[in-house]
Amino acid sequence: MSPSDNTIKVRNPVTGEYDYEISEQSSSEIYEIATQARAAQKNWGILSPRERGRILGLFADAFERHAKTIGDALSRDTGRRAFSHLEAAITVQILRTWGANCESVFEDLKSEGASQQVPTVHFRHVFVPYPVVGVISPWNVPLLLALIDSIPALAAGSAVILKPSEVTPRFIEPLKAALGEVPELESLLNIVTGGPVTGAAVIDSTDVVCFTGSVATGQKVAAHAASRFIPAFLELGGKDPAIVCEDACIELAVRGIIRSAIGMTGQTCQSLERIYVSDKIYEEFKTELLRQIDQLTLTCDAPDSGDIGPLIFAKQVDTIQSQVDEAVKQGALVLRGGKPRHEGGIWYPPTVLEHVTHDMLIMREETFGPIIPLIKFTSEDEAIALANDTTFGLSGAVFSQDLEKAAAIGAQLEVGGVSINDASLTGVVNDVEKNSFKLSGLGGSRMGRAGLTRFLRKRALLTQTAEPASVKLYSEA
């Protein structure tokens, strides 16, 4: 950000040029937006869930009309053309899903009856949405991770203040254009721009905060939210393990691992970053892994057909390279890759390491890059212990043709979601609840129906059907 004004320069990851800018909105601006949102939410929250679902359906229609423009903007920010348009299409699906299911979620929540402890007291629950939800989203999957919390919050009856990452903000303007076609959502989905100052103001002005990002920043968000005594739902980093058993289908295991670890240039929290392979198939697995890696191309060499895009956040290359260099210094062997390519933007080629140990940073800290470190194991108990030897607990994977054994191993992994005979399924399956373990997150699941219900508080209406007790209830006599 320029010291003389409140603008933030935005880098194009393909060219490396700073060719866009956004404003850093002030705390007073955010406070005013929150005041308006709080007023608008009073009417939104008392609408029927069916009506809110209908309006979300209108937003889906408007979004679909602008999907190409939104996808194009995402592409300029991420260097990923095909996935950016897929991201826009998936967002339409998510909007339609919550629009269609909003009413049924509330129907299933209905709860009333008589107290078992005091049978003369009848109860009925009323579900009260948090008035204003703050969403602070990351740069790696800019659109989906901005709206994966915002949409169900709207469905719950809340207003939203969304601050996307200042690294990838170009989709904001076309998204606002789509939103402008749905006047019913005016002042309810408020998209603001800026960096840490704006993010802090969002926490100060809202009633609950959703944050997706690094552990270090997530801890700051949690402390800030705690100082205001508001909930914080945190989806943080991962160091996801894969266990490849001796009876795994090697070709399919390699395919799934590469897609997870490499397919988004390793820039997703659920990318596999630690690969444990049975010593009985290790050499065969390694040969197949290198064969498939060698077939991949970088988009700087083949813009229209390449497999691996640039690093979105330029500073991430420092983290990746320092971990690789430290591992090599401690005895790791680089089988493929290992150095970045600077072609205007920065591309990091798929990198495979062996002879790694848990003493190395590359096995302990989140890398967020296209790195595949390999470790042999001799028993499944050893593999489970290695997989659990981490401060992270987002997700993991198990590969075995014995599904009962795979499930038994998966049940022992200290993570929130386990993919069996595939990888990173929690990134594409949004209707199945899961929680994050350890430092990978905090709070209710953003997946499944809990993605909506976590924005609701339960109020009990208690009706006494008998005569009220008198103060004699407390008499010593």
Buried (B, 14 or more C-beta within 10 A) or exposed (E): BEEEEBEBEBBBBBBBEEEBBBBBBBBEBBEEBBEBBBEBBEEBBEBEBEBBBBBBBBBBBBBBEBBEBBBBBBBBBBBBBEBBBBBBEBBBEBBBBBBBBBBEBBEEBEEEEEEEEEEEBBBEBEBBBBBBBBBBBBBBBBBBBBBBBBBBBBBBBBBBBBBBBBBBBBBBBBBEBBBEBBEBBEBBBBBBBBBEBBBBBBBBBBBBBBBBBBBEBBBBBBEBBEEEEBBBBBBBBBBBBBBBBBBBBBEBBBBBBBBBBBBBBBBBBBBBBBBBBBEBBBEEBBEBBBEBBEEBEBBBEEEEEBBBBBBBBBEBBEBBBBBBBBBBEBEBEBBBBBEBBEBEBBBBBBBBBBBBEEEBBBBBBBBBBBBBBBBBBEEBEBBBEBBBEBEBBBBBBBBBEEEEBBEBBBEBBBBBBBBBBBBBBBBEEBEEBBBBBBBBBBBBBBBBBBBBBBBBEEEEEEEEEEEEEEEEEEEEE
